[in-house]
Amino acid sequence: MNRKIVVLRWGHRPERDKRISTHVALIARAFGADGIIFSDVIDQRLKEKIDDVVRRWGGDFFVEMGKSWRQVIHEWKKKGGKIVHLTMYGENIEGSDVLDRIKKAEGDILVVVGAEKVPPEMYRLADFNVAIGNQPHSECAALAVFLDRYFGGKELLREFKNAKVRIIPCRAGKKVIRIG
Ligand SMILES: C[S@@+](CC[C@H](N)C(=O)[O-])C[C@H]1O[C@@H](n2cnc3c(N)ncnc32)[C@H](O)[C@@H]1O
């Protein structure tokens, strides 16, 4: 399956959400997404931070910012992509066949996670409203669990190309090699 998976971070507030939005981006990258879009906002320092991780740890994860969320979704759908909105009100990923339907659907996937309250329109625009359990928790947990289930754990073994540093897993201590 060679479809793109991109995360849309909705509602990022630079003065409040810097840390958690950085985590959302790092989770997206580490758990197999191709990139992240921060809608309706430009936060240059946040972008630099994530780009710096990509430079050192490899891969071609991209960060985009500034477009309105409606435009991002409109363009995504126009190209035949699907919208997966993570929300505690959605279909439970464990108790329904929603993940199978997502896997069978055609087109690239845009996974939406909110910072503040997501507008009701998002629930209608989404092709799938998916709950990682129907209890409130966090966009970080929701995104990590969704991506891990989508990729069946295989993303955890992915090699990131052009990395300058790489970890050699070991039982105790830290082994890091520097490349180039
Ligand atoms: C911490 S919540 C804040 C939500 C906001 N306070 C509200 O009332 O809508 C931020 C994001 O985490 C995600 N989230 C939280 N719990 C979830 C769950 N059980 N399943 C899926 N996504 C969840 C959703 O994407 C949500 O927009």
The ligand as a MOL file (V3000), in Angstrom:
LIG
                    3D

  0  0  0     0  0            999 V3000
M  V30 BEGIN CTAB
M  V30 COUNTS 27 29 0 0 0
M  V30 BEGIN ATOM
M  V30 1 C -7.0840 16.8850 24.3740 0
M  V30 2 S -8.3060 16.8910 23.1560 0 CHG=1
M  V30 3 C -9.0390 18.4510 23.4700 0
M  V30 4 C -10.4310 18.4490 22.9750 0
M  V30 5 C -11.2550 19.6460 23.4090 0
M  V30 6 N -11.0260 19.9810 24.7580 0
M  V30 7 C -12.6990 19.2940 23.1280 0
M  V30 8 O -13.4920 19.3540 24.0390 0
M  V30 9 O -13.0020 18.9400 21.9720 0 CHG=-1
M  V30 10 C -7.3940 17.2110 21.6940 0
M  V30 11 C -7.5220 16.1720 20.6470 0
M  V30 12 O -7.1530 14.9050 21.1450 0
M  V30 13 C -7.7730 13.9060 20.3440 0
M  V30 14 N -8.4340 12.9380 21.2350 0
M  V30 15 C -8.5990 13.0340 22.5670 0
M  V30 16 N -9.2120 11.9370 23.0400 0
M  V30 17 C -9.4320 11.1170 21.9920 0
M  V30 18 C -10.0300 9.8350 21.8350 0
M  V30 19 N -10.5240 9.1550 22.8640 0
M  V30 20 N -10.0560 9.2970 20.5920 0
M  V30 21 C -9.5410 9.9570 19.5300 0
M  V30 22 N -8.9850 11.1760 19.6170 0
M  V30 23 C -8.9180 11.7530 20.8320 0
M  V30 24 C -8.7320 14.6080 19.4110 0
M  V30 25 O -8.1550 14.7320 18.1120 0
M  V30 26 C -8.8940 15.9880 20.0610 0
M  V30 27 O -9.2340 16.9780 19.1280 0
M  V30 END ATOM
M  V30 BEGIN BOND
M  V30 1 1 1 2
M  V30 2 1 2 3
M  V30 3 1 2 10
M  V30 4 1 3 4
M  V30 5 1 4 5
M  V30 6 1 5 6
M  V30 7 1 5 7
M  V30 8 2 7 8
M  V30 9 1 7 9
M  V30 10 1 10 11
M  V30 11 1 11 12
M  V30 12 1 11 26
M  V30 13 1 12 13
M  V30 14 1 13 14
M  V30 15 1 13 24
M  V30 16 1 14 15
M  V30 17 1 14 23
M  V30 18 2 15 16
M  V30 19 1 16 17
M  V30 20 1 17 18
M  V30 21 2 17 23
M  V30 22 1 18 19
M  V30 23 2 18 20
M  V30 24 1 20 21
M  V30 25 2 21 22
M  V30 26 1 22 23
M  V30 27 1 24 25
M  V30 28 1 24 26
M  V30 29 1 26 27
M  V30 END BOND
M  V30 END CTAB
M  END
